[in-house]
Amino acid sequence: MVAKKKWKRIDVSAVHESLVENNIAQNVASAGISEAMLIDTIGEAPSKKLAKKIGKQKIDGTLANRGVVERAKLQKLVSRIKAESGRIDIDDANDRKRNFDDIWGDDGIPAVKRRPKMPNIAKIIPAVAAPHAGQSYNPTPEAHEELINVAIEAMPKEVEISDEPLTDMIKEALPTVDVDTLSFKQKQVLGNLIVQDKLDQDSIEKALEEMENTEEDSEDEEMDASGTSRTRRLRKKTRAQRNRQKLHKEAIAKALMRKRIKKLVHDIDHMKQINQEQDTNDVDKQEIKRKKLRHYLESLVKGTITPRFGNKSYKAEVPVVALSDEIKTCLRQLETPARSSVDHVMDSIYRRGLVPARPVIDDHYRMKTRNKLTKKTMKYKSKLLQALFINISGNMFKYFVVEDLISLEVGEYLCDAQGRLSNKVDDKYVDKVIAGIGLVILVDELSVLSEPKILPNDASALFTLKLKLLVFAPERNQIIKGKVISADAQGIRVSLGFFSDVMVIPQFMPKGSVYDKGQWYTQKNETKVYYKVDSEIDLEVVEISYNELNGKSRGYTNNLMLDMSTDVQLPVMLVIATPKVECLK
């Protein structure tokens, strides 16, 4: 009995499912899949136990009532949406026509034809430059004359320096004005207008008229002074005269308005003609551009011009021209060229613009390099000062603020006023001695205090500058470290590197110092310490002497007298010092 009960409890669900699947497969194979597929619209019916559980879990009270209210609201909203959707005609999305751009089709956007690329300029220029026809051994007179003209044009031209900068400035800025007929005051007025950049026709005519009126007024001042009261009485006008003038002005304004309207009507009538002229002008401009391009390419091929690569332009050498007496009549008399093949290759590379050309060293190039070097030295002036302070103890460098007037000529302040001012200030102050102050090392700051004043005589500009100068101004009892540069019976001369007028005279030599055989030495602890050339020495400043006349003197300083048997020329600034005994070795 027990075994039979166990057999009844065996799970046969897997066997049952397999039988059902086999039956479904046989039905699908015989009738097809469409009849075997059914749509479940009811869903799985819950069991009785599950229905009891769901009934117990239902929420009673206020939550159930709220759910009923929300459900009623949703139903009303759904009905309203359905009513409104019936009124509105909604287009079906499938009926819309969409535009597609077929980029590979025949109806696509027409392709833009690219302009054919211009060949490389280096390919247009021949690698080997053909010599000029006038350089042949038997040239024609025309070719020889053309070669001579080319050589003359390539020669540096001398710039004529005129003694009248004001006249030259007016001629360059205003070529239409007849300068010869102007007076000197009128030239000054035009020069001021050029400096202020007021070159319009109205301002020039107004300035010249004012000059003429002032001259006429100065002549008639005496005649008009007597009848001033009478003219004032005559200037009074009646009401009828004022009304007549008012009507006259209104008539003039109306006439001008009619003239403008007539001109506008005329322009509108001839608009077609203007458009045609504009079209012809555009065609002419294109033709001019083509001619310029053609001329440029022909010049490149001929070698008259060269392409620019970088910031340097290639300048061909001046062709060698043989005079009529030097022309060879036979090929055997020709000389071999002095230039090597390497020079020809380098010339070909530069001429075709493959690499930047070499700079042409002339006055302009030297001036530019000089300005660059001065800017760099001013940039690193702090490092220069540190190097100077290394060998010097104490505050021997001082700043002094100076105000000065510097004048610039017309050509100077029109081109580069700041650079010319700095150059003039450096030439005036740097490495110069100011009596009672010291030696100027450099100009640290430069600022313009006010607008320049134009002088009436030569139209030059006068600038008021504020300068900050760094000055070497030693004081007494300060220590200096330098090198011995020479020694003689009159003493020892020491150099600080930037200043070499430091003197040690015999009166201030240490005790036991002797001059023997062109050298000075000091006896210290039974040893001789020599002051050799190029040896370092520590000095203590005793006196600073300023010789303002910079002439021959008997050797007198402020309170000291140098033992000199002959007349000597003292330096403008002389520092007298004595060696420090503690530093002697």
Buried (B, 14 or more C-beta within 10 A) or exposed (E): EEEEEEEEEEEEEEEEEEEEEEEEEEEBEEEEEEEEEEEEEEEEEEEEEEEEEEEEEEEEEEEEEEEEEEEEEEEEEEEEEEEEEEEEEEEEEEEEEEEEEEEEEEEEEEEEEEEEEEEEBBEBBBEEBEEBEBBBEEBEEEBBEBBBEBBEEEEEEEEEEEEEBBBBBBBEBBEEBEBEEBEEEBBBBBBBBBBEEEEEEEEBEEBBEEBEEEEEEEEEEEEEEEEEEEEEEEEEEEEEEEEEEEEEEEEEEEEEEEEEEEEEEEEEEEEEEEEEEEEEEEEEEEEEEEEEEEEEBEEBEEBEBBBEBEEBBBBBEEBEBBEEEEBEEEEEEEEEEEEEEEEBEEBBBBBBBEEBBEEEEEEEEEEEEEBEEBEEEBEEBEEBBEEBEEEBEEEBBBEBEBEEEBBBBBBBBBEBBEBBBBBBBBEEBBEEBBEEBBBBBBBBEBEBEEEBEBEEEBBBBEBBBEBBBBBBBBEEEBBBBBBBEEBEEBBBBBBBEEBBBBBBBBEBBBEEBEBEEEBBBBEBEEEEBEBEEEEEBBBBBBBBBBBEEEEEBEBEBEEBEBEBEEEEEBBBBBBBBBBBBEEBE
